[in-house]
Amino acid sequence: MPPIIAQEKPAARYEQVKLYITGRIAAGEWQAGRRLPSESELVEQLGVSRMTVHRALRELMAEGVVTRAQGVGTFVAEPRQRVEMLELRDIADDITAGGHTHTTRVVALDERRADSDLATAFEQRPGARLFHSVIVHYEDGTPLQVEERFVSPHFAPDFLDQDFTLTHPHRYLSRIAAAEDVEHVVFAVTPDPAICALLDLREPEACLQLMRRTWVGGRVVMKGIFTSSGSRYSFVGRYRP
């Protein structure tokens, strides 16, 4: 059968998949609790790639439209009131919640001296000591995100001693203390050659970059820069009032 999803706008196909699914739900064809077709079935029905279907389902799950049970399938979620926002989430949880395998590669784990920009971000003087990490997150062997963090040694003195292939900075830092204030800024960027290499991009493509600062005890304790391939991953938050 011919593909249901139009081919003329490949960059927006995942949005068309989302509209197809939400349209069936809105029309009452797929009720709350119903199991959706599998990723393979949607690929065949809609004539799109598996990555396109996976991204659409990932975003719908983050938006609370569907739920996913590992090894069982994807189901229409119970409707609830919600407000979109960015929240502190662990990419590892997003990946494993979708039934996929999360792995990491530690590219850098070292100490840096704050330049003028970092000093301003941490509200300190230039030259202040900071811990630094660069980690690549993979889903089923495909790189999704490059995570770069700068961390206050006063907040996390053992940061450089961690094995971040076994735990993840988000979890480690959250165990020390929950963030009291969070600042998020999102950009669309063209990645430099180093990021392209880490994300295994054959050609530069638009990427989403989230910059995050967190405060504990009235002090900036972390600045993170999270760069994701625009065609593989997106930032979606969920809030329950």
KOLMI-755254 format. One record per residue: residue number from 1; x, y, z of N, C-alpha, C in turn. Coordinates in steps of 0.001 Angstrom, whole numbers, plus 500000, padded with zeros to 6 digits. Example, Ala and Ser with C-alpha at 12.3 -4.5 7.8 and 13.67 -1.06 7.14 Angstrom:
{1,{513190,494310,507800},{512300,495500,507800},{513200,496700,507800}},
{2,{512850,497750,507080},{513670,498940,507140},{512900,500030,507870}},
// end
This chain:
{1,{500840,498816,500000},{500000,500000,500000},{500877,501237,500000}},
{2,{500451,502380,499419},{501265,503582,499410},{501398,504144,500811}},
{3,{502506,504836,501113},{502685,505403,502446},{501622,506444,502758}},
{4,{501192,506468,504034},{500186,507427,504464},{500803,508800,504668}},
{5,{502047,508821,505181},{502709,510079,505481},{503327,510654,504218}},
{6,{503114,511964,503995},{503643,512626,502813},{505158,512634,502825}},
{7,{505749,512604,501630},{507186,512522,501509},{507849,513862,501224}},
{8,{507051,514917,500961},{507669,516146,500480},{508372,516939,501569}},
{9,{508106,516667,502851},{508735,517414,503936},{509365,516444,504927}},
{10,{510506,515820,504571},{511087,514795,505441},{511432,515296,506818}},
{11,{511794,516585,506988},{512180,517097,508298},{511005,517126,509259}},
{12,{509756,517122,508713},{508576,517232,509566},{507801,515918,509655}},
{13,{508369,514835,509186},{507600,513584,509167},{507234,513102,510560}},
{14,{508136,513313,511544},{507802,512846,512888},{506589,513601,513435}},
{15,{506451,514898,513034},{505285,515663,513441},{504022,515102,512778}},
{16,{504156,514651,511539},{503012,514064,510851},{502605,512751,511506}},
{17,{503592,511990,511980},{503284,510754,512693},{502533,511083,513984}},
{18,{503006,512107,514704},{502325,512522,515929},{500881,512929,515631}},
{19,{500687,513701,514560},{499337,514143,514203},{498448,512965,513823}},
{20,{499041,511971,513147},{498280,510776,512782},{497781,510065,514038}},
{21,{498677,509904,515016},{498318,509186,516241},{497317,509991,517066}},
{22,{497608,511291,517270},{496697,512109,518072},{495347,512281,517381}},
{23,{495351,512257,516043},{494086,512344,515319},{493211,511127,515560}},
{24,{493845,509945,515573},{493070,508719,515842},{492519,508738,517273}},
{25,{493330,509278,518202},{492878,509359,519594},{491740,510362,519718}},
{26,{491903,511550,519096},{490872,512591,519185},{489557,512141,518554}},
{27,{489648,511317,517505},{488446,510839,516823},{487743,509722,517588}},
{28,{488390,509265,518669},{487796,508206,519467},{488063,506814,518941}},
{29,{488881,506694,517886},{489194,505380,517339},{490114,504604,518282}},
{30,{491021,505326,518953},{491922,504701,519923},{491605,505280,521292}},
{31,{490981,504478,522136},{490571,504911,523465},{491729,504770,524457}},
{32,{491580,505456,525611},{492574,505344,526678},{492765,503879,527055}},
{33,{494020,503462,527164},{494342,502085,527510},{494550,501176,526321}},
{34,{494191,501639,525116},{494368,500809,523927},{495847,500722,523571}},
{35,{496259,499541,523142},{497638,499343,522699},{497778,499832,521270}},
{36,{498777,500682,521019},{499041,501188,519679},{499741,500128,518843}},
{37,{499714,500262,517519},{500535,499378,516694},{502003,499492,517102}},
{38,{502769,498443,516890},{504192,498470,517240},{504934,499445,516339}},
{39,{506184,499767,516715},{506997,500653,515883},{507138,500085,514473}},
{40,{507366,498779,514373},{507527,498153,513054},{506249,498266,512235}},
{41,{505100,498084,512894},{503822,498191,512184},{503583,499623,511716}},
{42,{503930,500610,512549},{503755,502011,512149},{504680,502378,511005}},
{43,{505907,501851,511033},{506845,502095,509930},{506245,501604,508612}},
{44,{505681,500391,508646},{505106,499804,507427},{503839,500554,507002}},
{45,{502990,500901,507960},{501731,501569,507630},{501940,502981,507095}},
{46,{502895,503711,507696},{503042,505132,507392},{504131,505432,506377}},
{47,{504958,504448,506063},{505992,504656,505056},{507082,505606,505486}},
{48,{507456,505572,506786},{508526,506420,507304},{509577,505532,507955}},
{49,{510677,506150,508392},{511751,505380,509007},{511409,505023,510451}},
{50,{512107,504027,510969},{511900,503632,512361},{512299,504759,513319}},
{51,{513367,505506,512965},{513800,506609,513813},{512722,507683,513888}},
{52,{512032,507936,512765},{510956,508926,512747},{509817,508502,513668}},
{53,{509425,507242,513588},{508361,506728,514454},{508796,506782,515914}},
{54,{510048,506404,516166},{510533,506377,517552},{510538,507772,518155}},
{55,{510968,508763,517374},{510962,510130,517902},{509545,510603,518188}},
{56,{508629,510299,517302},{507237,510710,517514},{506680,510084,518793}},
{57,{506925,508796,518994},{506412,508124,520190},{507096,508644,521448}},
{58,{508399,508945,521341},{509111,509476,522500},{508503,510824,522935}},
{59,{508226,511692,521960},{507666,512998,522289},{506247,512855,522829}},
{60,{505456,511968,522241},{504094,511763,522739},{504100,511212,524160}},
{61,{505086,510371,524465},{505200,509858,525834},{505566,510988,526794}},
{62,{506537,511827,526396},{506939,512942,527247},{505806,513936,527449}},
{63,{504932,514055,526444},{503795,514973,526525},{502620,514374,527283}},
{64,{502731,513092,527660},{501667,512453,528414},{500532,511920,527580}},
{65,{500708,511861,526247},{499650,511363,525364},{499620,509845,525358}},
{66,{500802,509222,525418},{500892,507764,525448},{501804,507351,526596}},
{67,{501701,506097,526967},{502609,505501,527941},{503256,504291,527290}},
{68,{504473,503959,527751},{505184,502828,527161},{505615,501882,528265}},
{69,{505378,500609,528069},{505794,499575,529006},{506826,498696,528312}},
{70,{508012,498617,528885},{509100,497876,528262},{508701,496423,528036}},
{71,{508870,495971,526810},{508573,494594,526457},{507100,494314,526225}},
{72,{506245,495325,526422},{504802,495124,526267},{504267,495937,525097}},
{73,{504545,497256,525105},{504075,498082,523997},{503770,499495,524431}},
{74,{503119,500229,523531},{502751,501623,523748},{501235,501717,523839}},
{75,{500741,502496,524812},{499312,502556,525082},{498851,504005,525145}},
{76,{497591,504234,524786},{496995,505561,524914},{496852,505875,526397}},
{77,{497375,507036,526816},{497343,507409,528226},{495979,507952,528615}},
{78,{495686,507882,529900},{494490,508522,530422},{494654,510031,530286}},
{79,{493647,510752,529819},{493775,512207,529667},{493929,512895,531008}},
{80,{494752,513944,531039},{494911,514733,532253},{495338,516143,531883}},
{81,{495090,517055,532790},{495491,518442,532578},{497004,518525,532666}},
{82,{497628,519293,531762},{499073,519394,531782},{499519,520728,531204}},
{83,{500717,521152,531573},{501322,522377,531083},{502725,522033,530619}},
{84,{503080,522469,529403},{504411,522190,528880},{505461,522996,529634}},
{85,{506557,522368,529970},{507688,523067,530562},{508902,522164,530479}},
{86,{510080,522743,530648},{511297,521951,530721},{511570,521644,532178}},
{87,{511845,520397,532465},{512136,519998,533829},{513451,519250,533852}},
{88,{513941,518993,535052},{515174,518225,535184},{514868,516759,534946}},
{89,{515386,516231,533847},{515171,514839,533495},{516510,514204,533147}},
{90,{516579,512905,533339},{517764,512146,532995},{517522,511488,531642}},
{91,{518373,511764,530661},{518187,511185,529334},{518207,509668,529392}},
{92,{518949,509099,530348},{518975,507641,530489},{517589,507099,530795}},
{93,{516838,507814,531636},{515480,507373,531967},{514571,507446,530745}},
{94,{514723,508509,529929},{513908,508632,528719},{514155,507470,527768}},
{95,{515416,507091,527628},{515780,506031,526685},{515280,504677,527167}},
{96,{515551,504346,528428},{515149,503037,528933},{513627,502929,529064}},
{97,{512946,504044,529323},{511485,504007,529421},{510861,503611,528096}},
{98,{511556,503914,527000},{511060,503538,525682},{511467,502130,525264}},
{99,{512088,501375,526185},{512471,500005,525873},{513766,499883,525104}},
{100,{514605,500918,525169},{515857,500915,524426},{517046,500897,525387}},
{101,{518215,500619,524845},{519417,500480,525657},{520199,501782,525690}},
{102,{520483,502257,526900},{521256,503482,527090},{522688,503135,527466}},
{103,{523650,503730,526782},{525060,503602,527134},{525691,504982,527062}},
{104,{526869,505113,527672},{527574,506387,527665},{529040,506170,527308}},
{105,{529654,507239,526818},{531106,507274,526620},{531628,508549,527256}},
{106,{532576,508385,528171},{533169,509534,528840},{534310,510048,527971}},
{107,{534154,511262,527471},{535152,511870,526587},{536174,512663,527392}},
{108,{535713,513330,528449},{536606,514147,529276},{536096,514158,530701}},
{109,{537023,514149,531648},{536712,514268,533071},{537945,514894,533712}},
{110,{537898,516198,533930},{539111,516908,534338},{538768,518159,535122}},
{111,{539797,518911,535443},{539643,520168,536177},{539965,521325,535245}},
{112,{539199,522404,535353},{539409,523586,534529},{539480,524826,535417}},
{113,{540027,525888,534842},{540000,527196,535475},{538984,528048,534743}},
{114,{538149,528734,535483},{537057,529489,534885},{537578,530658,534068}},
{115,{537150,530737,532801},{537410,531936,532010},{536369,532987,532399}},
{116,{536358,534115,531709},{535460,535195,532114},{533990,534788,532007}},
{117,{533636,534003,530965},{532243,533587,530800},{531813,532634,531912}},
{118,{532669,531664,532222},{532334,530721,533286},{532330,531404,534648}},
{119,{533248,532332,534839},{533268,533066,536103},{531963,533831,536300}},
{120,{531468,534428,535228},{530190,535143,535312},{529047,534166,535595}},
{121,{529074,533012,534908},{528012,532019,535099},{527971,531508,536535}},
{122,{529150,531335,537147},{529225,530803,538511},{529291,531901,539564}},
{123,{529244,533155,539098},{529292,534293,540007},{530559,534247,540860}},
{124,{531669,533928,540195},{532969,533860,540838},{533975,534690,540047}},
{125,{535218,534692,540530},{536272,535405,539829},{536898,534506,538769}},
{126,{537406,535088,537679},{538139,534274,536692},{539292,533524,537361}},
{127,{539505,532302,536883},{540557,531463,537456},{540072,530521,538533}},
{128,{538805,530617,538929},{538269,529719,539952},{538301,528274,539457}},
{129,{538535,527332,540374},{538562,525911,540035},{537156,525409,539737}},
{130,{537042,524617,538665},{535792,523956,538323},{536098,522547,537847}},
{131,{535227,521624,538157},{535321,520290,537581},{534563,520290,536254}},
{132,{535023,519428,535328},{534513,519473,533956},{534333,518051,533445}},
{133,{533246,517815,532713},{533023,516503,532099},{532380,516677,530736}},
{134,{532683,515748,529836},{532018,515645,528538},{531635,514188,528356}},
{135,{530358,513944,528149},{529834,512580,528044},{528905,512502,526843}},
{136,{529004,511423,526083},{528094,511184,524964},{527093,510109,525384}},
{137,{525805,510396,525177},{524745,509441,525496},{524288,508750,524220}},
{138,{524158,507415,524290},{523771,506611,523128},{522464,505882,523405}},
{139,{521669,505743,522344},{520483,504898,522374},{520675,503786,521352}},
{140,{520756,502548,521830},{520974,501395,520947},{522175,501634,520024}},
{141,{523208,502264,520566},{524435,502485,519806},{524459,503748,518974}},
{142,{523362,504493,518920},{523306,505732,518146},{523500,506921,519090}},
{143,{524452,507806,518823},{524655,508950,519718},{523513,509951,519605}},
{144,{522939,510314,520765},{521818,511248,520780},{522208,512614,521326}},
{145,{523093,512632,522310},{523346,513889,523012},{524778,513954,523527}},
{146,{525380,515138,523390},{526660,515440,524011},{526383,516310,525228}},
{147,{526793,515839,526379},{526544,516530,527646},{527872,517063,528186}},
{148,{527975,518363,528319},{529161,518985,528917},{528726,519692,530193}},
{149,{529444,519430,531283},{529105,520034,532569},{530329,520683,533197}},
{150,{530055,521781,533893},{531023,522406,534778},{530401,522391,536169}},
{151,{531145,521908,537158},{530593,521661,538494},{531488,522311,539542}},
{152,{530866,522912,540543},{531610,523506,541648},{532238,522426,542515}},
{153,{533563,522469,542732},{534200,521478,543611},{533698,521556,545047}},
{154,{533247,522712,545476},{532735,522845,546847},{531438,522069,547012}},
{155,{530660,521966,545944},{529396,521241,546002},{529606,519739,545841}},
{156,{530465,519345,544907},{530678,517921,544597},{532168,517620,544582}},
{157,{532810,517540,545761},{534268,517356,545809},{534757,516048,545214}},
{158,{533890,515034,545128},{534290,513733,544597},{533858,513532,543146}},
{159,{533490,514592,542461},{532966,514482,541099},{533928,513757,540163}},
{160,{535203,514083,540237},{536182,513497,539311},{536484,512032,539625}},
{161,{536049,511546,540771},{536306,510152,541146},{535196,509205,540710}},
{162,{534148,509734,540089},{532997,508902,539712},{533242,508178,538395}},
{163,{532650,506989,538277},{532645,506247,537017},{531309,506524,536334}},
{164,{531316,507460,535389},{530073,507883,534770},{529615,506963,533640}},
{165,{530252,505799,533508},{529688,504752,532666},{528732,503877,533479}},
{166,{528813,503977,534809},{527958,503180,535688},{526829,504017,536290}},
{167,{527123,505261,536610},{526089,506193,537052},{526132,507379,536102}},
{168,{525284,508368,536316},{525250,509515,535415},{525332,510785,536244}},
{169,{525955,511840,535726},{526105,513069,536513},{524798,513581,537093}},
{170,{523714,513509,536317},{522431,513991,536829},{522043,513269,538109}},
{171,{522158,511959,538112},{521789,511181,539289},{522754,511446,540436}},
{172,{524042,511490,540121},{525046,511712,541162},{524834,513060,541841}},
{173,{524655,514118,541063},{524478,515449,541632},{523163,515569,542385}},
{174,{522118,514911,541901},{520820,514958,542575},{520873,514277,543937}},
{175,{521730,513258,544052},{521866,512580,545347},{522538,513474,546379}},
{176,{523396,514369,545934},{524061,515274,546875},{523045,516264,547434}},
{177,{522302,516915,546548},{521253,517851,546969},{520388,518182,545766}},
{178,{519098,518309,546002},{518183,518688,544921},{518380,520161,544571}},
{179,{518287,520458,543290},{518412,521850,542854},{517284,522687,543436}},
{180,{517636,523887,543917},{516644,524788,544482},{516138,525793,543447}},
{181,{517004,526175,542528},{516646,527057,541426},{517298,526524,540163}},
{182,{516589,526657,539037},{517091,526143,537762},{516849,527197,536683}},
{183,{517842,527395,535848},{517706,528289,534695},{517937,527486,533427}},
{184,{517007,527593,532486},{517118,526906,531203},{517101,527926,530072}},
{185,{518000,527747,529114},{517994,528535,527889},{518205,527561,526739}},
{186,{517325,527614,525727},{517401,526682,524604},{517737,527452,523331}},
{187,{518694,526901,522558},{519119,527497,521307},{518986,526476,520185}},
{188,{518859,526973,518963},{519090,526160,517768},{520488,526519,517274}},
{189,{521349,525523,517113},{522742,525796,516767},{523179,524920,515603}},
{190,{524202,525386,514908},{524910,524563,513939},{526148,524022,514646}},
{191,{526271,522721,514814},{527349,522168,515631},{528713,522359,514981}},
{192,{529726,522525,515844},{531094,522630,515334},{531594,521228,514977}},
{193,{532756,521116,514322},{533251,519796,513907},{533408,518802,515051}},
{194,{533786,519291,516235},{533968,518378,517371},{532640,517737,517766}},
{195,{531569,518534,517825},{530254,517989,518173},{529761,517059,517071}},
{196,{529983,517449,515808},{529583,516577,514697},{530243,515208,514814}},
{197,{531522,515205,515186},{532240,513933,515323},{531669,513109,516471}},
{198,{531365,513747,517600},{530844,513014,518751},{529444,512474,518485}},
{199,{528644,513214,517702},{527288,512763,517377},{527248,511922,516105}},
{200,{528403,511712,515494},{528502,510911,514271},{527600,511471,513175}},
{201,{527679,512794,513016},{526922,513458,511950},{527805,513572,510721}},
{202,{527382,512976,509627},{528179,513036,508405},{528253,514448,507851}},
{203,{527163,515188,508012},{527121,516588,507621},{526487,517376,508764}},
{204,{526912,518621,508958},{526301,519424,510029},{524798,519565,509817}},
{205,{524044,519455,510880},{522603,519647,510829},{522197,520479,512026}},
{206,{521008,521052,511975},{520528,521849,513090},{520450,520992,514350}},
{207,{520997,521506,515425},{520965,520808,516703},{520280,521689,517744}},
{208,{519692,521043,518726},{519125,521745,519866},{520170,521771,520975}},
{209,{520348,522931,521574},{521311,523057,522662},{520607,523678,523870}},
{210,{520611,522930,524957},{520023,523385,526210},{521152,523772,527153}},
{211,{521107,525002,527648},{522061,525451,528656},{521331,525548,529986}},
{212,{521889,524918,530997},{521232,524839,532303},{522190,525289,533399}},
{213,{521678,526108,534313},{522400,526417,535546},{521530,526013,536725}},
{214,{522146,525467,537766},{521401,525084,538959},{522033,525718,540189}},
{215,{521158,526081,541122},{521575,526710,542371},{521217,525810,543548}},
{216,{522112,525731,544520},{521851,525076,545799},{522429,525984,546891}},
{217,{521633,526269,547893},{522106,527130,548967},{522443,528535,548514}},
{218,{521755,528988,547466},{521986,530330,546987},{523220,530488,546123}},
{219,{523895,529393,545788},{525115,529450,544971},{524941,528606,543719}},
{220,{525538,529067,542612},{525531,528276,541383},{526457,527080,541587}},
{221,{525935,525881,541374},{526739,524678,541596},{527028,523921,540304}},
{222,{526281,524217,539219},{526488,523485,537977},{526035,524308,536782}},
{223,{526836,524252,535722},{526409,524748,534418},{526553,523599,533444}},
{224,{525476,523287,532730},{525497,522197,531762},{525150,522692,530379}},
{225,{525770,522076,529382},{525483,522378,527978},{525155,521054,527311}},
{226,{523911,520886,526876},{523430,519619,526342},{523076,519834,524869}},
{227,{523820,519198,523982},{523636,519383,522546},{523119,518098,521934}},
{228,{521989,518177,521257},{521338,516993,520699},{521065,517180,519221}},
{229,{521199,516091,518472},{520842,516104,517058},{519364,516439,516915}},
{230,{519056,517431,516084},{517674,517835,515908},{516791,516763,515304}},
{231,{517383,515824,514576},{516600,514771,513927},{516454,513528,514797}},
{232,{517159,513490,515950},{517131,512281,516774},{516524,512481,518150}},
{233,{516546,513711,518647},{516139,513915,520042},{515543,515300,520193}},
{234,{514652,515468,521161},{514071,516778,521434},{513866,516924,522929}},
{235,{513762,518168,523378},{513536,518454,524783},{512057,518705,524989}},
{236,{511425,517853,525789},{510016,518024,526124},{509871,517781,527618}},
{237,{509177,518672,528293},{508960,518496,529711},{507497,518250,530014}},
{238,{507235,517830,531235},{505853,517576,531637},{505659,518089,533049}},
{239,{504508,518684,533293},{504226,519243,534601},{502805,518877,535005}},
{240,{502648,518419,536219},{501317,518086,536731},{500955,519086,537808}},
{241,{499919,519927,537621},{499564,520941,538608},{498978,520305,539869}},
// end
